Amino acid sequence: MHELALTEGILRIVAAEQKKNGFSRVQEITLRIGEYSGIIPSCIEEFFPLVSKGTAAEGAKLNLLTVQAVFSCPDCGFDGPLHGAACPRCGGTNIRMTAGREFYVENLTVE
């Protein structure tokens, strides 16, 4: 369950930002989570109340935004989702993922 460690990491980011900016409380935390990141968003939601207890983020709302996977084919210039292991336009297999692995704190709303 690496989501527990990731949730703790989110709280470390909050603590560092609190120290740097001097806010008292976090109202909302927006996270970007790629569909191929290997992270289970429901686990982050489950662990967050436990990990944030007693911190500036206790009671904060979590906004979990999913980043859809996008693949690029240098052979034909296709950019978009895949439904298999080959480019849907040219059939090439020289494709690479350009979005969908993200995991980061996008925004903190604080007071």
The first five atom37 places (N, CA, C, CB, O) and aatype in JSON, in Angstrom:
{
  "aatype": [12, 8, 6, 10, 0, 10, 16, 6, 7, 9, 10, 1, 9, 19, 0, 0, 6, 5, 11, 11, 2, 7, 13, 15, 1, 19, 5, 6, 9, 16, 10, 1, 9, 7, 6, 18, 15, 7, 9, 9, 14, 15, 4, 9, 6, 6, 13, 13, 14, 10, 19, 15, 11, 7, 16, 0, 0, 6, 7, 0, 11, 10, 2, 10, 10, 16, 19, 5, 0, 19, 13, 15, 4, 14, 3, 4, 7, 13, 3, 7, 14, 10, 8, 7, 0, 0, 4, 14, 1, 4, 7, 7, 16, 2, 9, 1, 12, 16, 0, 7, 1, 6, 13, 18, 19, 6, 2, 10, 16, 19, 6],
  "atom_mask": [
    [1, 1, 1, 1, 1],
    [1, 1, 1, 1, 1],
    [1, 1, 1, 1, 1],
    [1, 1, 1, 1, 1],
    [1, 1, 1, 1, 1],
    [1, 1, 1, 1, 1],
    [1, 1, 1, 1, 1],
    [1, 1, 1, 1, 1],
    [1, 1, 1, 0, 1],
    [1, 1, 1, 1, 1],
    [1, 1, 1, 1, 1],
    [1, 1, 1, 1, 1],
    [1, 1, 1, 1, 1],
    [1, 1, 1, 1, 1],
    [1, 1, 1, 1, 1],
    [1, 1, 1, 1, 1],
    [1, 1, 1, 1, 1],
    [1, 1, 1, 1, 1],
    [1, 1, 1, 1, 1],
    [1, 1, 1, 1, 1],
    [1, 1, 1, 1, 1],
    [1, 1, 1, 0, 1],
    [1, 1, 1, 1, 1],
    [1, 1, 1, 1, 1],
    [1, 1, 1, 1, 1],
    [1, 1, 1, 1, 1],
    [1, 1, 1, 1, 1],
    [1, 1, 1, 1, 1],
    [1, 1, 1, 1, 1],
    [1, 1, 1, 1, 1],
    [1, 1, 1, 1, 1],
    [1, 1, 1, 1, 1],
    [1, 1, 1, 1, 1],
    [1, 1, 1, 0, 1],
    [1, 1, 1, 1, 1],
    [1, 1, 1, 1, 1],
    [1, 1, 1, 1, 1],
    [1, 1, 1, 0, 1],
    [1, 1, 1, 1, 1],
    [1, 1, 1, 1, 1],
    [1, 1, 1, 1, 1],
    [1, 1, 1, 1, 1],
    [1, 1, 1, 1, 1],
    [1, 1, 1, 1, 1],
    [1, 1, 1, 1, 1],
    [1, 1, 1, 1, 1],
    [1, 1, 1, 1, 1],
    [1, 1, 1, 1, 1],
    [1, 1, 1, 1, 1],
    [1, 1, 1, 1, 1],
    [1, 1, 1, 1, 1],
    [1, 1, 1, 1, 1],
    [1, 1, 1, 1, 1],
    [1, 1, 1, 0, 1],
    [1, 1, 1, 1, 1],
    [1, 1, 1, 1, 1],
    [1, 1, 1, 1, 1],
    [1, 1, 1, 1, 1],
    [1, 1, 1, 0, 1],
    [1, 1, 1, 1, 1],
    [1, 1, 1, 1, 1],
    [1, 1, 1, 1, 1],
    [1, 1, 1, 1, 1],
    [1, 1, 1, 1, 1],
    [1, 1, 1, 1, 1],
    [1, 1, 1, 1, 1],
    [1, 1, 1, 1, 1],
    [1, 1, 1, 1, 1],
    [1, 1, 1, 1, 1],
    [1, 1, 1, 1, 1],
    [1, 1, 1, 1, 1],
    [1, 1, 1, 1, 1],
    [1, 1, 1, 1, 1],
    [1, 1, 1, 1, 1],
    [1, 1, 1, 1, 1],
    [1, 1, 1, 1, 1],
    [1, 1, 1, 0, 1],
    [1, 1, 1, 1, 1],
    [1, 1, 1, 1, 1],
    [1, 1, 1, 0, 1],
    [1, 1, 1, 1, 1],
    [1, 1, 1, 1, 1],
    [1, 1, 1, 1, 1],
    [1, 1, 1, 0, 1],
    [1, 1, 1, 1, 1],
    [1, 1, 1, 1, 1],
    [1, 1, 1, 1, 1],
    [1, 1, 1, 1, 1],
    [1, 1, 1, 1, 1],
    [1, 1, 1, 1, 1],
    [1, 1, 1, 0, 1],
    [1, 1, 1, 0, 1],
    [1, 1, 1, 1, 1],
    [1, 1, 1, 1, 1],
    [1, 1, 1, 1, 1],
    [1, 1, 1, 1, 1],
    [1, 1, 1, 1, 1],
    [1, 1, 1, 1, 1],
    [1, 1, 1, 1, 1],
    [1, 1, 1, 0, 1],
    [1, 1, 1, 1, 1],
    [1, 1, 1, 1, 1],
    [1, 1, 1, 1, 1],
    [1, 1, 1, 1, 1],
    [1, 1, 1, 1, 1],
    [1, 1, 1, 1, 1],
    [1, 1, 1, 1, 1],
    [1, 1, 1, 1, 1],
    [1, 1, 1, 1, 1],
    [1, 1, 1, 1, 1],
    [1, 1, 1, 1, 1]
  ],
  "atom_positions": [
    [[0.83, -1.19, 0.0], [0.0, 0.0, 0.0], [0.87, 1.25, 0.0], [-0.94, 0.0, 1.21], [1.03, 1.92, 1.02]],
    [[1.42, 1.55, -1.16], [2.25, 2.73, -1.26], [1.43, 4.02, -1.17], [3.04, 2.71, -2.55], [1.99, 5.1, -1.02]],
    [[0.11, 3.91, -1.27], [-0.73, 5.11, -1.15], [-0.61, 5.75, 0.23], [-2.19, 4.76, -1.44], [-0.74, 6.96, 0.35]],
    [[-0.36, 4.96, 1.26], [-0.16, 5.53, 2.6], [1.07, 6.43, 2.6], [-0.02, 4.41, 3.66], [1.02, 7.55, 3.09]],
    [[2.17, 5.94, 2.04], [3.39, 6.74, 1.97], [3.18, 7.97, 1.09], [4.56, 5.89, 1.43], [3.7, 9.04, 1.39]],
    [[2.43, 7.83, 0.01], [2.15, 8.97, -0.86], [1.3, 10.01, -0.14], [1.44, 8.51, -2.14], [1.52, 11.22, -0.3]],
    [[0.34, 9.55, 0.64], [-0.5, 10.48, 1.4], [0.34, 11.2, 2.45], [-1.66, 9.72, 2.08], [0.14, 12.4, 2.68]],
    [[1.25, 10.5, 3.07], [2.16, 11.15, 4.01], [3.03, 12.19, 3.29], [3.05, 10.1, 4.72], [3.34, 13.24, 3.85]],
    [[3.41, 11.88, 2.06], [4.19, 12.82, 1.26], [3.4, 14.09, 0.94], [0.0, 0.0, 0.0], [3.96, 15.19, 0.93]],
    [[2.13, 13.94, 0.69], [1.27, 15.1, 0.47], [1.29, 16.0, 1.7], [-0.19, 14.67, 0.13], [1.36, 17.22, 1.58]],
    [[1.22, 15.4, 2.87], [1.23, 16.18, 4.11], [2.58, 16.83, 4.37], [0.85, 15.28, 5.3], [2.65, 17.89, 4.99]],
    [[3.66, 16.21, 3.89], [4.98, 16.85, 3.99], [5.03, 18.1, 3.09], [6.1, 15.86, 3.59], [5.62, 19.11, 3.47]],
    [[4.42, 18.0, 1.93], [4.34, 19.16, 1.03], [3.54, 20.27, 1.69], [3.71, 18.77, -0.33], [3.93, 21.43, 1.66]],
    [[2.41, 19.91, 2.29], [1.58, 20.9, 3.0], [2.39, 21.57, 4.11], [0.31, 20.24, 3.58], [2.36, 22.79, 4.24]],
    [[3.11, 20.77, 4.9], [3.89, 21.32, 6.02], [4.98, 22.27, 5.51], [4.52, 20.19, 6.84], [5.22, 23.32, 6.1]],
    [[5.64, 21.89, 4.42], [6.69, 22.75, 3.85], [6.1, 24.07, 3.34], [7.42, 22.02, 2.71], [6.68, 25.13, 3.55]],
    [[4.95, 23.99, 2.68], [4.29, 25.2, 2.19], [3.78, 26.07, 3.34], [3.13, 24.83, 1.26], [3.82, 27.3, 3.26]],
    [[3.31, 25.43, 4.4], [2.85, 26.17, 5.57], [4.02, 26.93, 6.21], [2.2, 25.22, 6.6], [3.88, 28.09, 6.59]],
    [[5.14, 26.26, 6.31], [6.33, 26.89, 6.91], [6.79, 28.07, 6.03], [7.48, 25.86, 7.07], [7.16, 29.12, 6.55]],
    [[6.76, 27.88, 4.73], [7.22, 28.89, 3.8], [6.25, 30.08, 3.7], [7.42, 28.27, 2.42], [6.69, 31.23, 3.58]],
    [[4.93, 29.81, 3.76], [3.94, 30.84, 3.49], [3.13, 31.28, 4.71], [3.02, 30.38, 2.44], [2.41, 32.28, 4.63]],
    [[3.21, 30.56, 5.81], [2.59, 30.98, 7.06], [1.08, 30.9, 7.13], [0.0, 0.0, 0.0], [0.48, 31.65, 7.91]],
    [[0.44, 30.05, 6.37], [-1.02, 29.92, 6.48], [-1.38, 29.06, 7.68], [-1.61, 29.32, 5.19], [-0.55, 28.31, 8.2]],
    [[-2.63, 29.17, 8.12], [-3.04, 28.42, 9.31], [-3.78, 27.13, 8.99], [-3.92, 29.29, 10.18], [-3.7, 26.16, 9.74]],
    [[-4.5, 27.1, 7.87], [-5.32, 25.94, 7.57], [-5.45, 25.74, 6.07], [-6.71, 26.09, 8.21], [-5.47, 26.7, 5.29]],
    [[-5.55, 24.47, 5.67], [-5.78, 24.13, 4.26], [-7.25, 23.8, 4.1], [-4.88, 22.92, 3.81], [-7.81, 22.99, 4.83]],
    [[-7.88, 24.44, 3.14], [-9.29, 24.18, 2.86], [-9.46, 23.09, 1.8], [-9.99, 25.46, 2.4], [-10.33, 22.23, 1.92]],
    [[-8.62, 23.14, 0.77], [-8.71, 22.17, -0.32], [-7.32, 21.8, -0.83], [-9.56, 22.72, -1.47], [-6.41, 22.63, -0.83]],
    [[-7.19, 20.55, -1.25], [-5.98, 20.07, -1.89], [-6.4, 19.44, -3.21], [-5.18, 19.05, -0.99], [-7.24, 18.54, -3.24]],
    [[-5.82, 19.93, -4.31], [-6.11, 19.37, -5.62], [-4.92, 18.54, -6.07], [-6.44, 20.49, -6.65], [-3.79, 19.03, -6.12]],
    [[-5.19, 17.29, -6.39], [-4.16, 16.36, -6.86], [-4.43, 15.96, -8.29], [-4.08, 15.11, -5.96], [-5.59, 15.77, -8.67]],
    [[-3.39, 15.84, -9.08], [-3.48, 15.28, -10.44], [-2.93, 13.87, -10.37], [-2.7, 16.16, -11.5], [-1.8, 13.65, -9.94]],
    [[-3.75, 12.91, -10.82], [-3.35, 11.5, -10.77], [-3.56, 10.88, -12.14], [-4.16, 10.71, -9.68], [-4.68, 10.8, -12.63]],
    [[-2.47, 10.46, -12.77], [-2.55, 9.83, -14.09], [-3.18, 8.46, -14.02], [0.0, 0.0, 0.0], [-2.98, 7.72, -13.06]],
    [[-3.94, 8.13, -15.06], [-4.63, 6.83, -15.07], [-3.66, 5.65, -15.11], [-5.56, 6.75, -16.27], [-4.03, 4.54, -14.75]],
    [[-2.42, 5.89, -15.54], [-1.4, 4.85, -15.53], [-0.32, 5.1, -14.48], [-0.76, 4.74, -16.91], [0.81, 4.62, -14.61]],
    [[-0.66, 5.85, -13.44], [0.31, 6.15, -12.37], [0.49, 4.98, -11.41], [-0.13, 7.38, -11.6], [1.48, 4.92, -10.68]],
    [[-0.45, 4.07, -11.41], [-0.39, 2.95, -10.46], [-0.95, 3.31, -9.1], [0.0, 0.0, 0.0], [-0.83, 2.53, -8.15]],
    [[-1.55, 4.49, -8.98], [-2.09, 4.97, -7.71], [-3.6, 4.75, -7.69], [-1.75, 6.47, -7.49], [-4.3, 5.01, -8.67]],
    [[-4.09, 4.27, -6.56], [-5.52, 4.04, -6.39], [-6.1, 5.24, -5.63], [-5.81, 2.69, -5.63], [-5.9, 5.36, -4.42]],
    [[-6.81, 6.13, -6.34], [-7.32, 7.34, -5.7], [-8.17, 7.09, -4.46], [-8.12, 8.11, -6.69], [-8.1, 7.86, -3.51]],
    [[-8.97, 6.04, -4.46], [-9.82, 5.77, -3.29], [-8.98, 5.48, -2.05], [-10.76, 4.59, -3.58], [-9.43, 5.74, -0.93]],
    [[-7.78, 4.93, -2.22], [-6.91, 4.68, -1.07], [-6.37, 6.0, -0.51], [-5.73, 3.75, -1.46], [-6.26, 6.17, 0.7]],
    [[-6.03, 6.95, -1.4], [-5.6, 8.27, -0.94], [-6.73, 8.9, -0.13], [-5.19, 9.19, -2.16], [-6.49, 9.45, 0.95]],
    [[-7.95, 8.81, -0.64], [-9.11, 9.37, 0.08], [-9.32, 8.69, 1.42], [-10.37, 9.23, -0.77], [-9.71, 9.34, 2.39]],
    [[-9.07, 7.4, 1.49], [-9.25, 6.66, 2.74], [-8.19, 7.02, 3.78], [-9.23, 5.17, 2.46], [-8.5, 7.19, 4.95]],
    [[-6.94, 7.13, 3.33], [-5.84, 7.42, 4.26], [-5.77, 8.88, 4.7], [-4.54, 7.04, 3.64], [-5.29, 9.18, 5.79]],
    [[-6.25, 9.8, 3.86], [-6.07, 11.22, 4.12], [-6.6, 11.67, 5.48], [-6.74, 12.0, 3.04], [-5.88, 12.36, 6.19]],
    [[-7.82, 11.31, 5.88], [-8.31, 11.77, 7.2], [-7.44, 11.28, 8.36], [-9.73, 11.3, 7.41], [-7.27, 12.0, 9.34]],
    [[-6.9, 10.09, 8.25], [-6.04, 9.55, 9.31], [-4.7, 10.26, 9.37], [-5.83, 8.05, 9.1], [-4.22, 10.63, 10.44]],
    [[-4.09, 10.45, 8.2], [-2.76, 11.04, 8.13], [-2.78, 12.54, 8.42], [-2.15, 10.79, 6.76], [-1.82, 13.08, 8.97]],
    [[-3.88, 13.21, 8.06], [-3.94, 14.66, 8.23], [-4.4, 15.09, 9.62], [-4.87, 15.25, 7.2], [-4.37, 16.28, 9.95]],
    [[-4.82, 14.14, 10.43], [-5.3, 14.47, 11.77], [-4.23, 15.24, 12.55], [-5.7, 13.18, 12.54], [-3.09, 14.81, 12.65]],
    [[-4.64, 16.39, 13.09], [-3.73, 17.21, 13.88], [-2.81, 18.11, 13.05], [0.0, 0.0, 0.0], [-1.92, 18.75, 13.61]],
    [[-3.02, 18.15, 11.73], [-2.21, 19.01, 10.86], [-3.06, 20.15, 10.32], [-1.59, 18.18, 9.69], [-4.27, 20.2, 10.55]],
    [[-2.43, 21.06, 9.61], [-3.15, 22.18, 8.98], [-4.12, 21.69, 7.92], [-2.17, 23.17, 8.36], [-5.03, 22.42, 7.52]],
    [[-3.96, 20.46, 7.44], [-4.81, 19.91, 6.39], [-5.98, 19.09, 6.94], [-3.98, 19.05, 5.46], [-6.79, 18.57, 6.17]],
    [[-6.07, 18.97, 8.25], [-7.18, 18.19, 8.82], [-8.51, 18.8, 8.38], [-7.09, 18.15, 10.37], [-8.73, 20.0, 8.55]],
    [[-9.38, 17.97, 7.83], [-10.69, 18.42, 7.36], [-10.7, 19.03, 5.98], [0.0, 0.0, 0.0], [-11.76, 19.43, 5.48]],
    [[-9.53, 19.11, 5.33], [-9.47, 19.7, 3.99], [-10.19, 18.8, 2.99], [-8.0, 19.91, 3.55], [-10.24, 17.58, 3.14]],
    [[-10.75, 19.43, 1.98], [-11.4, 18.7, 0.89], [-10.34, 18.26, -0.1], [-12.5, 19.58, 0.2], [-9.46, 19.04, -0.46]],
    [[-10.42, 17.02, -0.55], [-9.51, 16.51, -1.58], [-10.22, 16.56, -2.93], [-9.05, 15.06, -1.25], [-11.32, 16.04, -3.08]],
    [[-9.57, 17.17, -3.89], [-10.05, 17.14, -5.27], [-9.07, 16.27, -6.05], [-10.16, 18.59, -5.89], [-7.91, 16.64, -6.22]],
    [[-9.53, 15.13, -6.51], [-8.67, 14.2, -7.23], [-9.04, 14.26, -8.71], [-8.81, 12.74, -6.68], [-10.12, 13.83, -9.11]],
    [[-8.13, 14.78, -9.51], [-8.37, 14.94, -10.94], [-7.58, 13.89, -11.7], [-7.98, 16.36, -11.42], [-6.36, 13.79, -11.55]],
    [[-8.26, 13.13, -12.52], [-7.62, 12.07, -13.29], [-7.07, 12.62, -14.6], [-8.61, 10.91, -13.57], [-7.76, 13.34, -15.32]],
    [[-5.82, 12.28, -14.89], [-5.19, 12.64, -16.15], [-5.28, 11.41, -17.05], [-3.7, 13.12, -15.95], [-4.71, 10.37, -16.75]],
    [[-6.0, 11.55, -18.16], [-6.15, 10.45, -19.1], [-4.82, 10.21, -19.82], [-7.28, 10.75, -20.12], [-4.05, 11.14, -20.04]],
    [[-4.57, 8.97, -20.17], [-3.35, 8.62, -20.89], [-3.41, 9.12, -22.33], [-3.13, 7.09, -20.87], [-4.44, 9.01, -23.0]],
    [[-2.31, 9.68, -22.78], [-2.16, 10.14, -24.16], [-0.87, 9.52, -24.7], [-2.14, 11.72, -24.26], [0.16, 9.51, -24.03]],
    [[-0.96, 9.02, -25.91], [0.18, 8.39, -26.55], [0.51, 9.15, -27.84], [-0.1, 6.89, -26.85], [-0.36, 9.73, -28.48]],
    [[1.78, 9.12, -28.19], [2.25, 9.82, -29.38], [2.95, 8.82, -30.3], [3.21, 10.98, -28.99], [3.7, 7.95, -29.85]],
    [[2.69, 8.97, -31.58], [3.34, 8.14, -32.6], [4.21, 9.05, -33.46], [2.29, 7.36, -33.47], [3.68, 9.87, -34.21]],
    [[5.53, 8.9, -33.39], [6.41, 9.75, -34.19], [6.35, 9.43, -35.69], [7.83, 9.61, -33.7], [6.76, 10.24, -36.51]],
    [[5.84, 8.26, -36.03], [5.77, 7.85, -37.44], [4.7, 8.62, -38.22], [5.49, 6.37, -37.54], [4.92, 8.99, -39.38]],
    [[3.54, 8.87, -37.58], [2.46, 9.55, -38.3], [1.97, 10.82, -37.62], [1.3, 8.61, -38.48], [1.15, 11.55, -38.18]],
    [[2.46, 11.09, -36.39], [2.06, 12.3, -35.69], [0.81, 12.15, -34.84], [0.0, 0.0, 0.0], [0.32, 13.14, -34.3]],
    [[0.28, 10.94, -34.71], [-0.92, 10.72, -33.88], [-0.63, 11.08, -32.43], [-1.4, 9.25, -33.99], [0.43, 10.76, -31.9]],
    [[-1.58, 11.74, -31.79], [-1.59, 11.99, -30.35], [-2.98, 11.7, -29.84], [-1.16, 13.46, -30.02], [-3.95, 12.3, -30.29]],
    [[-3.08, 10.77, -28.9], [-4.39, 10.47, -28.33], [-4.38, 9.17, -27.57], [0.0, 0.0, 0.0], [-3.32, 8.6, -27.3]],
    [[-5.56, 8.7, -27.21], [-5.66, 7.45, -26.45], [-5.43, 6.23, -27.35], [-7.04, 7.35, -25.77], [-5.64, 6.28, -28.56]],
    [[-5.0, 5.15, -26.73], [-4.81, 3.89, -27.44], [-5.82, 2.87, -26.95], [-3.37, 3.35, -27.26], [-6.27, 2.91, -25.81]],
    [[-6.17, 1.97, -27.84], [-7.03, 0.85, -27.48], [-6.37, -0.43, -27.97], [-8.47, 1.01, -28.08], [-6.98, -1.24, -28.67]],
    [[-5.12, -0.58, -27.59], [-4.31, -1.71, -28.02], [-2.85, -1.32, -27.91], [0.0, 0.0, 0.0], [-2.51, -0.37, -27.21]],
    [[-2.0, -2.06, -28.59], [-0.56, -1.82, -28.48], [0.03, -1.15, -29.71], [0.16, -3.11, -28.21], [1.25, -1.05, -29.83]],
    [[-0.82, -0.71, -30.63], [-0.32, -0.09, -31.85], [-1.06, 1.22, -32.1], [-0.47, -1.04, -33.06], [-2.15, 1.44, -31.59]],
    [[-0.44, 2.06, -32.9], [-1.05, 3.34, -33.27], [-2.34, 3.07, -34.05], [-0.06, 4.2, -34.13], [-2.34, 2.28, -35.0]],
    [[-3.44, 3.7, -33.65], [-4.7, 3.46, -34.35], [-4.75, 4.08, -35.75], [-5.83, 3.99, -33.53], [-5.6, 3.73, -36.57]],
    [[-3.83, 5.0, -36.02], [-3.82, 5.66, -37.34], [-2.97, 4.88, -38.35], [-3.29, 7.09, -37.2], [-3.43, 4.6, -39.46]],
    [[-1.72, 4.54, -37.96], [-0.81, 3.91, -38.93], [-0.45, 2.47, -38.59], [0.45, 4.72, -39.04], [0.16, 1.78, -39.41]],
    [[-0.84, 2.01, -37.4], [-0.51, 0.64, -37.0], [0.9, 0.47, -36.46], [0.0, 0.0, 0.0], [1.3, -0.64, -36.12]],
    [[1.66, 1.56, -36.39], [3.03, 1.5, -35.89], [3.1, 1.17, -34.41], [0.0, 0.0, 0.0], [2.16, 1.43, -33.66]],
    [[4.21, 0.6, -34.01], [4.41, 0.25, -32.6], [5.47, 1.11, -31.92], [4.79, -1.21, -32.47], [5.85, 0.85, -30.78]],
    [[5.94, 2.13, -32.6], [6.94, 3.04, -32.06], [6.23, 4.19, -31.33], [7.85, 3.59, -33.2], [6.42, 5.36, -31.65]],
    [[5.42, 3.84, -30.35], [4.6, 4.82, -29.64], [5.18, 5.07, -28.25], [3.13, 4.36, -29.54], [5.87, 4.22, -27.69]],
    [[4.87, 6.26, -27.7], [5.3, 6.53, -26.33], [4.19, 7.29, -25.61], [6.63, 7.35, -26.31], [3.42, 8.03, -26.21]],
    [[4.13, 7.08, -24.31], [3.13, 7.75, -23.48], [3.63, 9.16, -23.17], [2.86, 6.95, -22.17], [4.75, 9.35, -22.71]],
    [[2.77, 10.15, -23.43], [3.14, 11.54, -23.16], [2.35, 12.12, -21.99], [2.92, 12.38, -24.4], [2.69, 13.2, -21.5]],
    [[1.32, 11.44, -21.54], [0.54, 11.87, -20.37], [-0.13, 10.63, -19.78], [-0.53, 12.97, -20.74], [-0.43, 9.67, -20.49]],
    [[-0.35, 10.68, -18.47], [-1.06, 9.58, -17.82], [-0.32, 8.94, -16.67], [0.0, 0.0, 0.0], [-0.86, 8.06, -16.0]],
    [[0.92, 9.37, -16.41], [1.68, 8.82, -15.28], [1.81, 9.82, -14.14], [3.07, 8.38, -15.74], [2.46, 9.53, -13.13]],
    [[1.22, 10.98, -14.28], [1.4, 12.06, -13.32], [0.88, 11.72, -11.92], [0.72, 13.3, -13.82], [-0.05, 10.93, -11.76]],
    [[1.5, 12.34, -10.95], [0.98, 12.38, -9.59], [1.63, 13.57, -8.91], [1.27, 11.04, -8.81], [2.82, 13.55, -8.6]],
    [[0.84, 14.6, -8.69], [1.38, 15.78, -8.04], [0.28, 16.62, -7.4], [2.16, 16.62, -9.03], [-0.9, 16.53, -7.76]],
    [[0.7, 17.45, -6.45], [-0.2, 18.42, -5.83], [-0.27, 19.6, -6.8], [0.29, 18.86, -4.38], [0.72, 20.27, -7.04]],
    [[-1.46, 19.83, -7.34], [-1.63, 20.92, -8.29], [-1.92, 22.24, -7.58], [-2.75, 20.59, -9.27], [-1.46, 23.3, -8.01]],
    [[-2.69, 22.17, -6.49], [-3.12, 23.41, -5.86], [-3.47, 23.18, -4.39], [-4.32, 24.0, -6.6], [-3.98, 22.13, -4.02]],
    [[-3.18, 24.18, -3.57], [-3.62, 24.21, -2.18], [-4.45, 25.49, -2.02], [-2.39, 24.18, -1.17], [-4.02, 26.58, -2.39]],
    [[-5.64, 25.34, -1.46], [-6.45, 26.5, -1.1], [-6.32, 26.62, 0.41], [-7.98, 26.35, -1.57], [-6.67, 25.7, 1.15]],
    [[-5.82, 27.77, 0.86], [-5.48, 27.93, 2.28], [-6.14, 29.19, 2.85], [-3.95, 28.0, 2.46], [-6.65, 30.04, 2.12]],
    [[-6.12, 29.26, 4.18], [-6.57, 30.48, 4.86], [-5.57, 30.86, 5.91], [-7.97, 30.3, 5.49], [-5.75, 31.86, 6.61]]
  ]
}
